[in-house]
Amino acid sequence: MGELLSIYVVYTLAAATTFPLDHDGFMPFQQNYLLWKIIGFAGLGLFQARWVVQWLHSEKHKESKIPVAFWWLSLGGALLELAYFLRQQDSVGIAGYCISAVPYTRNLMLVYGKRRRDRQQSAAASVEAKT
């Protein structure tokens, strides 16, 4: 399954890559398409690194340290942004928002897993107290 997902992501990124139509834009070195892709991916890497740090912190503590609404909003926003970048055929945006869904989903799994374990422990404690 992982291999199919990897192939799909690579295919999507390759198919979505477009070249600029207007080489006379307002940005410096506008005509250097590869330079701007490198800058875009570097910025994306720095931005996404904060999520990796938070995700690893949550994994270490076996619980999410951020409110649940944050993760639901992040996941919803990522899906909307992904839809936008797919429409724009922007490979930097597509790569970023495909990857960002992983820690959002994992943290939601950690939050709801902890809630389930807490409910089971309190139910066991109440049954034990009655006997």
N, CA, C and O atoms as a Tinker XYZ file with bonds, in Angstrom:
   524  protein
     1  N      0.827000   -1.197000    0.000000    73     2
     2  CA     0.000000    0.000000    0.000000    64     1     3
     3  C      0.868000    1.257000    0.000000    63     2     4     5
     4  O      0.569000    2.222000   -0.703000    81     3
     5  N      1.939000    1.243000    0.787000    73     3     6
     6  CA     2.840000    2.384000    0.856000    64     5     7
     7  C      3.516000    2.659000   -0.477000    63     6     8     9
     8  O      3.752000    3.811000   -0.841000    81     7
     9  N      3.828000    1.578000   -1.209000    73     7    10
    10  CA     4.468000    1.760000   -2.508000    64     9    11
    11  C      3.514000    2.452000   -3.482000    63    10    12    13
    12  O      3.920000    3.325000   -4.249000    81    11
    13  N      2.250000    2.052000   -3.441000    73    11    14
    14  CA     1.260000    2.679000   -4.331000    64    13    15
    15  C      1.088000    4.154000   -4.000000    63    14    16    17
    16  O      0.977000    4.987000   -4.900000    81    15
    17  N      1.066000    4.476000   -2.721000    73    15    18
    18  CA     0.940000    5.873000   -2.317000    64    17    19
    19  C      2.154000    6.677000   -2.780000    63    18    20    21
    20  O      2.010000    7.800000   -3.263000    81    19
    21  N      3.341000    6.107000   -2.632000    73    19    22
    22  CA     4.555000    6.801000   -3.080000    64    21    23
    23  C      4.533000    7.049000   -4.581000    63    22    24    25
    24  O      4.869000    8.139000   -5.042000    81    23
    25  N      4.138000    6.040000   -5.337000    73    23    26
    26  CA     4.058000    6.190000   -6.793000    64    25    27
    27  C      3.040000    7.260000   -7.157000    63    26    28    29
    28  O      3.287000    8.085000   -8.037000    81    27
    29  N      1.890000    7.249000   -6.478000    73    27    30
    30  CA     0.850000    8.238000   -6.753000    64    29    31
    31  C      1.338000    9.655000   -6.460000    63    30    32    33
    32  O      1.098000   10.570000   -7.248000    81    31
    33  N      2.022000    9.839000   -5.329000    73    31    34
    34  CA     2.510000   11.176000   -4.958000    64    33    35
    35  C      3.533000   11.667000   -5.972000    63    34    36    37
    36  O      3.475000   12.818000   -6.406000    81    35
    37  N      4.474000   10.801000   -6.354000    73    35    38
    38  CA     5.485000   11.194000   -7.340000    64    37    39
    39  C      4.822000   11.534000   -8.668000    63    38    40    41
    40  O      5.169000   12.535000   -9.296000    81    39
    41  N      3.876000   10.716000   -9.096000    73    39    42
    42  CA     3.171000   10.980000  -10.359000    64    41    43
    43  C      2.410000   12.294000  -10.289000    63    42    44    45
    44  O      2.443000   13.080000  -11.237000    81    43
    45  N      1.722000   12.543000   -9.174000    73    43    46
    46  CA     0.947000   13.772000   -9.013000    64    45    47
    47  C      1.856000   14.994000   -9.049000    63    46    48    49
    48  O      1.541000   15.988000   -9.704000    81    47
    49  N      2.984000   14.922000   -8.346000    73    47    50
    50  CA     3.919000   16.045000   -8.344000    64    49    51
    51  C      4.506000   16.285000   -9.730000    63    50    52    53
    52  O      4.656000   17.430000  -10.154000    81    51
    53  N      4.837000   15.214000  -10.429000    73    51    54
    54  CA     5.412000   15.368000  -11.770000    64    53    55
    55  C      4.375000   15.925000  -12.739000    63    54    56    57
    56  O      4.692000   16.784000  -13.562000    81    55
    57  N      3.139000   15.442000  -12.645000    73    55    58
    58  CA     2.086000   15.903000  -13.554000    64    57    59
    59  C      1.661000   17.328000  -13.243000    63    58    60    61
    60  O      1.231000   18.056000  -14.137000    81    59
    61  N      1.777000   17.735000  -11.982000    73    59    62
    62  CA     1.298000   19.055000  -11.575000    64    61    63
    63  C      2.317000   20.159000  -11.812000    63    62    64    65
    64  O      1.972000   21.339000  -11.741000    81    63
    65  N      3.565000   19.799000  -12.090000    73    63    66
    66  CA     4.599000   20.810000  -12.275000    64    65    67
    67  C      4.349000   21.569000  -13.569000    63    66    68    69
    68  O      4.230000   20.982000  -14.645000    81    67
    69  N      4.272000   22.885000  -13.437000    73    67    70
    70  CA     4.077000   23.725000  -14.617000    64    69    71
    71  C      5.201000   24.736000  -14.686000    63    70    72    73
    72  O      5.867000   25.004000  -13.685000    81    71
    73  N      5.410000   25.283000  -15.836000    73    71    74
    74  CA     6.420000   26.313000  -16.016000    64    73    75
    75  C      5.722000   27.659000  -16.059000    63    74    76    77
    76  O      4.580000   27.746000  -16.510000    81    75
    77  N      6.383000   28.708000  -15.602000    73    75    78
    78  CA     5.730000   30.019000  -15.562000    64    77    79
    79  C      5.411000   30.520000  -16.967000    63    78    80    81
    80  O      6.190000   30.344000  -17.903000    81    79
    81  N      4.259000   31.141000  -17.086000    73    79    82
    82  CA     3.850000   31.686000  -18.368000    64    81    83
    83  C      4.415000   33.080000  -18.582000    63    82    84    85
    84  O      4.665000   33.478000  -19.719000    81    83
    85  N      4.619000   33.823000  -17.507000    73    83    86
    86  CA     5.101000   35.197000  -17.592000    64    85    87
    87  C      6.493000   35.284000  -16.982000    63    86    88    89
    88  O      6.644000   35.273000  -15.760000    81    87
    89  N      7.515000   35.372000  -17.839000    73    87    90
    90  CA     8.885000   35.454000  -17.341000    64    89    91
    91  C      9.252000   36.860000  -16.885000    63    90    92    93
    92  O     10.327000   37.062000  -16.320000    81    91
    93  N      8.390000   37.823000  -17.119000    73    91    94
    94  CA     8.680000   39.212000  -16.750000    64    93    95
    95  C      7.943000   39.618000  -15.484000    63    94    96    97
    96  O      7.476000   40.752000  -15.375000    81    95
    97  N      7.834000   38.709000  -14.530000    73    95    98
    98  CA     7.130000   39.004000  -13.294000    64    97    99
    99  C      7.896000   39.995000  -12.437000    63    98   100   101
   100  O      8.967000   40.464000  -12.823000    81    99
   101  N      7.344000   40.312000  -11.269000    73    99   102
   102  CA     7.933000   41.337000  -10.409000    64   101   103
   103  C      9.019000   40.799000   -9.482000    63   102   104   105
   104  O      9.718000   41.586000   -8.845000    81   103
   105  N      9.179000   39.473000   -9.389000    73   103   106
   106  CA    10.170000   38.894000   -8.494000    64   105   107
   107  C     11.551000   38.912000   -9.148000    63   106   108   109
   108  O     11.660000   38.747000  -10.363000    81   107
   109  N     12.619000   39.112000   -8.346000    73   107   110
   110  CA    13.966000   39.034000   -8.915000    64   109   111
   111  C     14.229000   37.618000   -9.431000    63   110   112   113
   112  O     13.719000   36.648000   -8.871000    81   111
   113  N     14.993000   37.503000  -10.458000    73   111   114
   114  CA    15.320000   36.219000  -11.075000    64   113   115
   115  C     14.067000   35.442000  -11.470000    63   114   116   117
   116  O     14.062000   34.212000  -11.422000    81   115
   117  N     13.019000   36.137000  -11.855000    73   115   118
   118  CA    11.746000   35.509000  -12.205000    64   117   119
   119  C     11.920000   34.445000  -13.285000    63   118   120   121
   120  O     11.208000   33.441000  -13.279000    81   119
   121  N     12.839000   34.648000  -14.196000    73   119   122
   122  CA    13.020000   33.715000  -15.296000    64   121   123
   123  C     13.689000   32.409000  -14.856000    63   122   124   125
   124  O     13.681000   31.429000  -15.601000    81   123
   125  N     14.266000   32.391000  -13.655000    73   123   126
   126  CA    14.950000   31.197000  -13.168000    64   125   127
   127  C     13.955000   30.310000  -12.421000    63   126   128   129
   128  O     13.845000   30.378000  -11.196000    81   127
   129  N     13.240000   29.490000  -13.164000    73   127   130
   130  CA    12.182000   28.632000  -12.623000    64   129   131
   131  C     12.715000   27.684000  -11.552000    63   130   132   133
   132  O     12.099000   27.544000  -10.495000    81   131
   133  N     13.857000   27.027000  -11.809000    73   131   134
   134  CA    14.416000   26.062000  -10.869000    64   133   135
   135  C     14.807000   26.729000   -9.552000    63   134   136   137
   136  O     14.576000   26.162000   -8.484000    81   135
   137  N     15.391000   27.916000   -9.613000    73   135   138
   138  CA    15.765000   28.642000   -8.402000    64   137   139
   139  C     14.551000   28.862000   -7.506000    63   138   140   141
   140  O     14.622000   28.642000   -6.297000    81   139
   141  N     13.446000   29.292000   -8.091000    73   139   142
   142  CA    12.259000   29.565000   -7.283000    64   141   143
   143  C     11.624000   28.296000   -6.747000    63   142   144   145
   144  O     11.025000   28.315000   -5.672000    81   143
   145  N     11.740000   27.199000   -7.469000    73   143   146
   146  CA    11.260000   25.919000   -6.932000    64   145   147
   147  C     12.119000   25.502000   -5.737000    63   146   148   149
   148  O     11.595000   25.017000   -4.735000    81   147
   149  N     13.429000   25.690000   -5.842000    73   147   150
   150  CA    14.327000   25.356000   -4.726000    64   149   151
   151  C     14.004000   26.225000   -3.512000    63   150   152   153
   152  O     13.936000   25.728000   -2.387000    81   151
   153  N     13.806000   27.524000   -3.743000    73   151   154
   154  CA    13.443000   28.428000   -2.644000    64   153   155
   155  C     12.109000   28.010000   -2.036000    63   154   156   157
   156  O     11.960000   27.999000   -0.814000    81   155
   157  N     11.146000   27.670000   -2.876000    73   155   158
   158  CA     9.831000   27.245000   -2.387000    64   157   159
   159  C      9.906000   25.985000   -1.545000    63   158   160   161
   160  O      9.308000   25.913000   -0.471000    81   159
   161  N     10.638000   24.990000   -2.031000    73   159   162
   162  CA    10.769000   23.751000   -1.268000    64   161   163
   163  C     11.582000   23.957000    0.015000    63   162   164   165
   164  O     11.296000   23.319000    1.028000    81   163
   165  N     12.577000   24.828000   -0.012000    73   163   166
   166  CA    13.349000   25.117000    1.202000    64   165   167
   167  C     12.458000   25.789000    2.248000    63   166   168   169
   168  O     12.494000   25.428000    3.425000    81   167
   169  N     11.663000   26.763000    1.816000    73   167   170
   170  CA    10.729000   27.411000    2.741000    64   169   171
   171  C      9.714000   26.442000    3.291000    63   170   172   173
   172  O      9.382000   26.479000    4.475000    81   171
   173  N      9.222000   25.576000    2.432000    73   171   174
   174  CA     8.262000   24.565000    2.858000    64   173   175
   175  C      8.893000   23.623000    3.881000    63   174   176   177
   176  O      8.254000   23.245000    4.863000    81   175
   177  N     10.153000   23.246000    3.643000    73   175   178
   178  CA    10.841000   22.364000    4.586000    64   177   179
   179  C     11.008000   23.001000    5.953000    63   178   180   181
   180  O     10.806000   22.349000    6.978000    81   179
   181  N     11.376000   24.280000    5.970000    73   179   182
   182  CA    11.515000   24.978000    7.249000    64   181   183
   183  C     10.172000   25.098000    7.960000    63   182   184   185
   184  O     10.088000   24.896000    9.171000    81   183
   185  N      9.128000   25.426000    7.213000    73   183   186
   186  CA     7.799000   25.572000    7.802000    64   185   187
   187  C      7.296000   24.244000    8.356000    63   186   188   189
   188  O      6.746000   24.193000    9.457000    81   187
   189  N      7.483000   23.182000    7.601000    73   187   190
   190  CA     6.987000   21.879000    8.032000    64   189   191
   191  C      7.804000   21.292000    9.181000    63   190   192   193
   192  O      7.309000   20.430000    9.906000    81   191
   193  N      9.032000   21.738000    9.358000    73   191   194
   194  CA     9.873000   21.207000   10.434000    64   193   195
   195  C      9.237000   21.450000   11.802000    63   194   196   197
   196  O      9.417000   20.644000   12.715000    81   195
   197  N      8.499000   22.547000   11.955000    73   195   198
   198  CA     7.867000   22.814000   13.248000    64   197   199
   199  C      6.827000   21.753000   13.579000    63   198   200   201
   200  O      6.624000   21.423000   14.748000    81   199
   201  N      6.172000   21.222000   12.563000    73   199   202
   202  CA     5.182000   20.168000   12.797000    64   201   203
   203  C      5.868000   18.870000   13.189000    63   202   204   205
   204  O      5.363000   18.128000   14.031000    81   203
   205  N      7.000000   18.597000   12.590000    73   203   206
   206  CA     7.736000   17.384000   12.927000    64   205   207
   207  C      8.206000   17.449000   14.374000    63   206   208   209
   208  O      8.121000   16.459000   15.101000    81   207
   209  N      8.699000   18.609000   14.793000    73   207   210
   210  CA     9.151000   18.779000   16.178000    64   209   211
   211  C      7.984000   18.544000   17.143000    63   210   212   213
   212  O      8.132000   17.823000   18.130000    81   211
   213  N      6.835000   19.145000   16.863000    73   211   214
   214  CA     5.679000   18.974000   17.742000    64   213   215
   215  C      5.210000   17.529000   17.730000    63   214   216   217
   216  O      4.866000   16.985000   18.778000    81   215
   217  N      5.191000   16.905000   16.570000    73   215   218
   218  CA     4.753000   15.519000   16.435000    64   217   219
   219  C      5.653000   14.603000   17.263000    63   218   220   221
   220  O      5.150000   13.759000   18.005000    81   219
   221  N      6.963000   14.753000   17.152000    73   219   222
   222  CA     7.886000   13.924000   17.917000    64   221   223
   223  C      7.714000   14.147000   19.416000    63   222   224   225
   224  O      7.825000   13.207000   20.204000    81   223
   225  N      7.445000   15.386000   19.807000    73   223   226
   226  CA     7.200000   15.688000   21.217000    64   225   227
   227  C      5.954000   14.942000   21.704000    63   226   228   229
   228  O      5.952000   14.374000   22.795000    81   227
   229  N      4.911000   14.949000   20.898000    73   227   230
   230  CA     3.684000   14.227000   21.267000    64   229   231
   231  C      3.922000   12.725000   21.315000    63   230   232   233
   232  O      3.409000   12.046000   22.204000    81   231
   233  N      4.695000   12.199000   20.370000    73   231   234
   234  CA     5.004000   10.767000   20.389000    64   233   235
   235  C      5.757000   10.386000   21.652000    63   234   236   237
   236  O      5.493000    9.340000   22.247000    81   235
   237  N      6.692000   11.231000   22.061000    73   235   238
   238  CA     7.484000   10.959000   23.260000    64   237   239
   239  C      6.589000   10.871000   24.490000    63   238   240   241
   240  O      6.791000   10.012000   25.348000    81   239
   241  N      5.605000   11.755000   24.575000    73   239   242
   242  CA     4.718000   11.791000   25.740000    64   241   243
   243  C      3.479000   10.928000   25.571000    63   242   244   245
   244  O      2.679000   10.797000   26.498000    81   243
   245  N      3.315000   10.336000   24.386000    73   243   246
   246  CA     2.171000    9.465000   24.086000    64   245   247
   247  C      0.826000   10.169000   24.231000    63   246   248   249
   248  O     -0.189000    9.537000   24.526000    81   247
   249  N      0.828000   11.464000   24.024000    73   247   250
   250  CA    -0.419000   12.228000   23.998000    64   249   251
   251  C     -0.160000   13.553000   23.303000    63   250   252   253
   252  O      0.958000   14.068000   23.296000    81   251
   253  N     -1.218000   14.089000   22.721000    73   251   254
   254  CA    -1.078000   15.371000   22.045000    64   253   255
   255  C     -1.093000   16.486000   23.079000    63   254   256   257
   256  O     -1.907000   16.481000   24.002000    81   255
   257  N     -0.202000   17.424000   22.920000    73   255   258
   258  CA    -0.099000   18.531000   23.862000    64   257   259
   259  C     -0.810000   19.782000   23.349000    63   258   260   261
   260  O     -0.616000   20.868000   23.895000    81   259
   261  N     -1.622000   19.644000   22.319000    73   259   262
   262  CA    -2.331000   20.763000   21.700000    64   261   263
   263  C     -3.816000   20.407000   21.653000    63   262   264   265
   264  O     -4.151000   19.231000   21.510000    81   263
   265  N     -4.727000   21.398000   21.769000    73   263   266
   266  CA    -6.161000   21.096000   21.750000    64   265   267
   267  C     -6.595000   20.368000   20.474000    63   266   268   269
   268  O     -6.003000   20.549000   19.410000    81   267
   269  N     -7.627000   19.549000   20.600000    73   267   270
   270  CA    -8.123000   18.754000   19.477000    64   269   271
   271  C     -8.571000   19.643000   18.318000    63   270   272   273
   272  O     -8.354000   19.304000   17.154000    81   271
   273  N     -9.187000   20.760000   18.628000    73   271   274
   274  CA    -9.669000   21.656000   17.564000    64   273   275
   275  C     -8.522000   22.112000   16.663000    63   274   276   277
   276  O     -8.713000   22.291000   15.461000    81   275
   277  N     -7.335000   22.300000   17.236000    73   275   278
   278  CA    -6.168000   22.693000   16.441000    64   277   279
   279  C     -5.897000   21.672000   15.352000    63   278   280   281
   280  O     -5.630000   22.033000   14.206000    81   279
   281  N     -5.966000   20.385000   15.711000    73   279   282
   282  CA    -5.661000   19.337000   14.743000    64   281   283
   283  C     -6.760000   19.216000   13.697000    63   282   284   285
   284  O     -6.468000   18.997000   12.522000    81   283
   285  N     -8.026000   19.354000   14.105000    73   283   286
   286  CA    -9.118000   19.285000   13.121000    64   285   287
   287  C     -9.053000   20.469000   12.159000    63   286   288   289
   288  O     -9.250000   20.306000   10.955000    81   287
   289  N     -8.777000   21.655000   12.689000    73   287   290
   290  CA    -8.633000   22.827000   11.823000    64   289   291
   291  C     -7.427000   22.679000   10.898000    63   290   292   293
   292  O     -7.502000   23.038000    9.723000    81   291
   293  N     -6.334000   22.163000   11.409000    73   291   294
   294  CA    -5.140000   21.950000   10.591000    64   293   295
   295  C     -5.417000   20.964000    9.467000    63   294   296   297
   296  O     -5.026000   21.192000    8.322000    81   295
   297  N     -6.092000   19.869000    9.793000    73   295   298
   298  CA    -6.393000   18.865000    8.772000    64   297   299
   299  C     -7.354000   19.421000    7.724000    63   298   300   301
   300  O     -7.142000   19.237000    6.526000    81   299
   301  N     -8.406000   20.100000    8.174000    73   299   302
   302  CA    -9.349000   20.705000    7.228000    64   301   303
   303  C     -8.687000   21.753000    6.358000    63   302   304   305
   304  O     -8.904000   21.789000    5.146000    81   303
   305  N     -7.880000   22.607000    6.971000    73   303   306
   306  CA    -7.173000   23.633000    6.216000    64   305   307
   307  C     -6.199000   23.029000    5.220000    63   306   308   309
   308  O     -6.075000   23.513000    4.095000    81   307
   309  N     -5.507000   21.972000    5.629000    73   307   310
   310  CA    -4.561000   21.313000    4.728000    64   309   311
   311  C     -5.277000   20.722000    3.523000    63   310   312   313
   312  O     -4.782000   20.804000    2.399000    81   311
   313  N     -6.443000   20.126000    3.757000    73   311   314
   314  CA    -7.196000   19.549000    2.641000    64   313   315
   315  C     -7.694000   20.629000    1.685000    63   314   316   317
   316  O     -7.681000   20.445000    0.468000    81   315
   317  N     -8.135000   21.760000    2.245000    73   315   318
   318  CA    -8.564000   22.869000    1.389000    64   317   319
   319  C     -7.389000   23.453000    0.608000    63   318   320   321
   320  O     -7.500000   23.738000   -0.584000    81   319
   321  N     -6.263000   23.626000    1.301000    73   319   322
   322  CA    -5.076000   24.144000    0.618000    64   321   323
   323  C     -4.597000   23.171000   -0.459000    63   322   324   325
   324  O     -4.167000   23.590000   -1.534000    81   323
   325  N     -4.672000   21.877000   -0.168000    73   323   326
   326  CA    -4.284000   20.883000   -1.160000    64   325   327
   327  C     -5.174000   20.995000   -2.396000    63   326   328   329
   328  O     -4.690000   20.938000   -3.526000    81   327
   329  N     -6.478000   21.154000   -2.173000    73   327   330
   330  CA    -7.391000   21.322000   -3.306000    64   329   331
   331  C     -7.024000   22.555000   -4.126000    63   330   332   333
   332  O     -7.058000   22.522000   -5.356000    81   331
   333  N     -6.675000   23.641000   -3.440000    73   331   334
   334  CA    -6.281000   24.868000   -4.129000    64   333   335
   335  C     -5.024000   24.654000   -4.967000    63   334   336   337
   336  O     -4.985000   25.013000   -6.144000    81   335
   337  N     -3.991000   24.065000   -4.350000    73   335   338
   338  CA    -2.739000   23.879000   -5.072000    64   337   339
   339  C     -2.872000   22.855000   -6.199000    63   338   340   341
   340  O     -2.169000   22.951000   -7.205000    81   339
   341  N     -3.760000   21.883000   -6.042000    73   339   342
   342  CA    -4.026000   20.976000   -7.148000    64   341   343
   343  C     -4.633000   21.741000   -8.318000    63   342   344   345
   344  O     -4.276000   21.507000   -9.473000    81   343
   345  N     -5.553000   22.659000   -8.014000    73   343   346
   346  CA    -6.165000   23.480000   -9.056000    64   345   347
   347  C     -5.129000   24.374000   -9.724000    63   346   348   349
   348  O     -5.150000   24.557000  -10.941000    81   347
   349  N     -4.214000   24.933000   -8.918000    73   347   350
   350  CA    -3.185000   25.816000   -9.449000    64   349   351
   351  C     -2.038000   25.044000  -10.104000    63   350   352   353
   352  O     -1.197000   25.629000  -10.786000    81   351
   353  N     -2.011000   23.736000   -9.892000    73   351   354
   354  CA    -0.944000   22.871000  -10.397000    64   353   355
   355  C      0.426000   23.347000   -9.903000    63   354   356   357
   356  O      1.377000   23.471000  -10.674000    81   355
   357  N      0.493000   23.606000   -8.611000    73   355   358
   358  CA     1.722000   24.096000   -7.983000    64   357   359
   359  C      2.350000   22.960000   -7.180000    63   358   360   361
   360  O      1.822000   22.574000   -6.137000    81   359
   361  N      3.468000   22.425000   -7.655000    73   359   362
   362  CA     4.068000   21.247000   -7.037000    64   361   363
   363  C      4.584000   21.508000   -5.626000    63   362   364   365
   364  O      4.564000   20.597000   -4.799000    81   363
   365  N      5.046000   22.727000   -5.323000    73   363   366
   366  CA     5.527000   23.037000   -3.974000    64   365   367
   367  C      4.364000   22.955000   -2.985000    63   366   368   369
   368  O      4.487000   22.317000   -1.939000    81   367
   369  N      3.255000   23.584000   -3.301000    73   367   370
   370  CA     2.084000   23.543000   -2.424000    64   369   371
   371  C      1.512000   22.145000   -2.291000    63   370   372   373
   372  O      1.120000   21.736000   -1.198000    81   371
   373  N      1.461000   21.409000   -3.391000    73   371   374
   374  CA     0.927000   20.046000   -3.365000    64   373   375
   375  C      1.775000   19.170000   -2.451000    63   374   376   377
   376  O      1.236000   18.447000   -1.614000    81   375
   377  N      3.082000   19.227000   -2.601000    73   375   378
   378  CA     3.973000   18.413000   -1.763000    64   377   379
   379  C      3.800000   18.770000   -0.289000    63   378   380   381
   380  O      3.733000   17.884000    0.564000    81   379
   381  N      3.729000   20.055000    0.007000    73   379   382
   382  CA     3.618000   20.491000    1.395000    64   381   383
   383  C      2.355000   20.032000    2.071000    63   382   384   385
   384  O      2.392000   19.571000    3.211000    81   383
   385  N      1.240000   20.151000    1.389000    73   383   386
   386  CA    -0.019000   19.813000    2.040000    64   385   387
   387  C     -0.322000   18.328000    1.999000    63   386   388   389
   388  O     -1.139000   17.855000    2.789000    81   387
   389  N      0.308000   17.572000    1.104000    73   387   390
   390  CA     0.196000   16.107000    1.177000    64   389   391
   391  C      0.918000   15.591000    2.414000    63   390   392   393
   392  O      0.409000   14.731000    3.133000    81   391
   393  N      2.110000   16.125000    2.651000    73   391   394
   394  CA     2.939000   15.676000    3.767000    64   393   395
   395  C      2.354000   16.114000    5.107000    63   394   396   397
   396  O      2.421000   15.365000    6.082000    81   395
   397  N      1.783000   17.310000    5.169000    73   395   398
   398  CA     1.327000   17.850000    6.452000    64   397   399
   399  C      0.144000   17.096000    7.035000    63   398   400   401
   400  O     -0.100000   17.191000    8.238000    81   399
   401  N     -0.592000   16.359000    6.235000    73   399   402
   402  CA    -1.738000   15.608000    6.757000    64   401   403
   403  C     -1.301000   14.476000    7.690000    63   402   404   405
   404  O     -2.085000   14.043000    8.535000    81   403
   405  N     -0.078000   13.995000    7.554000    73   403   406
   406  CA     0.393000   12.865000    8.373000    64   405   407
   407  C      0.436000   13.216000    9.862000    63   406   408   409
   408  O     -0.195000   12.512000   10.651000    81   407
   409  N      1.155000   14.278000   10.294000    73   407   410
   410  CA     1.164000   14.555000   11.731000    64   409   411
   411  C     -0.197000   14.997000   12.270000    63   410   412   413
   412  O     -0.508000   14.731000   13.431000    81   411
   413  N     -1.021000   15.669000   11.447000    73   411   414
   414  CA    -2.360000   16.069000   11.918000    64   413   415
   415  C     -3.170000   14.823000   12.265000    63   414   416   417
   416  O     -3.776000   14.736000   13.332000    81   415
   417  N     -3.167000   13.864000   11.344000    73   415   418
   418  CA    -3.938000   12.642000   11.553000    64   417   419
   419  C     -3.388000   11.834000   12.718000    63   418   420   421
   420  O     -4.154000   11.314000   13.530000    81   419
   421  N     -2.084000   11.725000   12.805000    73   419   422
   422  CA    -1.480000   10.948000   13.895000    64   421   423
   423  C     -1.791000   11.563000   15.255000    63   422   424   425
   424  O     -2.068000   10.835000   16.208000    81   423
   425  N     -1.750000   12.877000   15.360000    73   423   426
   426  CA    -2.066000   13.511000   16.636000    64   425   427
   427  C     -3.533000   13.315000   16.994000    63   426   428   429
   428  O     -3.850000   13.148000   18.172000    81   427
   429  N     -4.428000   13.330000   16.030000    73   427   430
   430  CA    -5.837000   13.020000   16.318000    64   429   431
   431  C     -5.972000   11.587000   16.811000    63   430   432   433
   432  O     -6.762000   11.313000   17.715000    81   431
   433  N     -5.207000   10.672000   16.226000    73   431   434
   434  CA    -5.226000    9.283000   16.699000    64   433   435
   435  C     -4.725000    9.199000   18.138000    63   434   436   437
   436  O     -5.290000    8.460000   18.944000    81   435
   437  N     -3.665000    9.950000   18.471000    73   435   438
   438  CA    -3.145000    9.956000   19.842000    64   437   439
   439  C     -4.166000   10.519000   20.824000    63   438   440   441
   440  O     -4.341000    9.974000   21.915000    81   439
   441  N     -4.844000   11.608000   20.447000    73   439   442
   442  CA    -5.837000   12.237000   21.326000    64   441   443
   443  C     -6.981000   11.274000   21.624000    63   442   444   445
   444  O     -7.339000   11.059000   22.782000    81   443
   445  N     -7.554000   10.694000   20.563000    73   443   446
   446  CA    -8.703000    9.816000   20.764000    64   445   447
   447  C     -8.307000    8.484000   21.386000    63   446   448   449
   448  O     -9.114000    7.874000   22.089000    81   447
   449  N     -7.075000    8.014000   21.143000    73   447   450
   450  CA    -6.586000    6.802000   21.809000    64   449   451
   451  C     -6.445000    7.014000   23.307000    63   450   452   453
   452  O     -6.796000    6.136000   24.096000    81   451
   453  N     -5.931000    8.178000   23.706000    73   451   454
   454  CA    -5.798000    8.493000   25.132000    64   453   455
   455  C     -7.167000    8.610000   25.792000    63   454   456   457
   456  O     -7.369000    8.121000   26.904000    81   455
   457  N     -8.099000    9.252000   25.114000    73   455   458
   458  CA    -9.453000    9.365000   25.680000    64   457   459
   459  C    -10.077000    7.987000   25.883000    63   458   460   461
   460  O    -10.727000    7.742000   26.899000    81   459
   461  N     -9.878000    7.083000   24.913000    73   459   462
   462  CA   -10.433000    5.735000   25.029000    64   461   463
   463  C     -9.794000    4.999000   26.201000    63   462   464   465
   464  O    -10.494000    4.348000   26.978000    81   463
   465  N     -8.460000    5.097000   26.338000    73   463   466
   466  CA    -7.781000    4.439000   27.464000    64   465   467
   467  C     -8.240000    5.014000   28.800000    63   466   468   469
   468  O     -8.433000    4.266000   29.758000    81   467
   469  N     -8.418000    6.337000   28.877000    73   467   470
   470  CA    -8.886000    6.961000   30.117000    64   469   471
   471  C    -10.290000    6.492000   30.481000    63   470   472   473
   472  O    -10.571000    6.238000   31.652000    81   471
   473  N    -11.176000    6.374000   29.489000    73   471   474
   474  CA   -12.538000    5.873000   29.746000    64   473   475
   475  C    -12.498000    4.441000   30.242000    63   474   476   477
   476  O    -13.226000    4.082000   31.169000    81   475
   477  N    -11.648000    3.612000   29.628000    73   475   478
   478  CA   -11.547000    2.217000   30.045000    64   477   479
   479  C    -11.013000    2.109000   31.465000    63   478   480   481
   480  O    -11.483000    1.277000   32.241000    81   479
   481  N    -10.037000    2.938000   31.813000    73   479   482
   482  CA    -9.480000    2.911000   33.169000    64   481   483
   483  C    -10.498000    3.374000   34.197000    63   482   484   485
   484  O    -10.603000    2.793000   35.277000    81   483
   485  N    -11.252000    4.422000   33.865000    73   483   486
   486  CA   -12.254000    4.905000   34.828000    64   485   487
   487  C    -13.397000    3.917000   34.961000    63   486   488   489
   488  O    -13.957000    3.780000   36.049000    81   487
   489  N    -13.762000    3.226000   33.895000    73   487   490
   490  CA   -14.809000    2.214000   33.974000    64   489   491
   491  C    -14.338000    1.033000   34.814000    63   490   492   493
   492  O    -15.094000    0.492000   35.621000    81   491
   493  N    -13.093000    0.641000   34.618000    73   491   494
   494  CA   -12.540000   -0.473000   35.412000    64   493   495
   495  C    -12.439000   -0.072000   36.886000    63   494   496   497
   496  O    -12.698000   -0.887000   37.771000    81   495
   497  N    -12.068000    1.164000   37.146000    73   495   498
   498  CA   -11.952000    1.627000   38.534000    64   497   499
   499  C    -13.324000    1.683000   39.196000    63   498   500   501
   500  O    -13.450000    1.349000   40.374000    81   499
   501  N    -14.357000    2.100000   38.459000    73   499   502
   502  CA   -15.692000    2.158000   39.053000    64   501   503
   503  C    -16.252000    0.765000   39.300000    63   502   504   505
   504  O    -16.947000    0.559000   40.296000    81   503
   505  N    -15.973000   -0.196000   38.429000    73   503   506
   506  CA   -16.405000   -1.573000   38.646000    64   505   507
   507  C    -15.674000   -2.176000   39.843000    63   506   508   509
   508  O    -16.262000   -2.912000   40.636000    81   507
   509  N    -14.394000   -1.857000   39.962000    73   507   510
   510  CA   -13.575000   -2.356000   41.065000    64   509   511
   511  C    -14.044000   -1.754000   42.391000    63   510   512   513
   512  O    -14.036000   -2.430000   43.420000    81   511
   513  N    -14.448000   -0.497000   42.364000    73   511   514
   514  CA   -14.904000    0.162000   43.596000    64   513   515
   515  C    -16.232000   -0.411000   44.066000    63   514   516   517
   516  O    -16.496000   -0.424000   45.268000    81   515
   517  N    -17.064000   -0.878000   43.168000    73   515   518
   518  CA   -18.369000   -1.442000   43.528000    64   517   519
   519  C    -18.247000   -2.833000   44.126000    63   518   520   521
   520  O    -19.129000   -3.280000   44.860000    81   519
   521  N    -17.147000   -3.522000   43.811000    73   519   522
   522  CA   -17.008000   -4.907000   44.322000    64   521   523
   523  C    -16.236000   -4.987000   45.581000    63   522   524
   524  O    -16.043000   -6.078000   46.118000    81   523
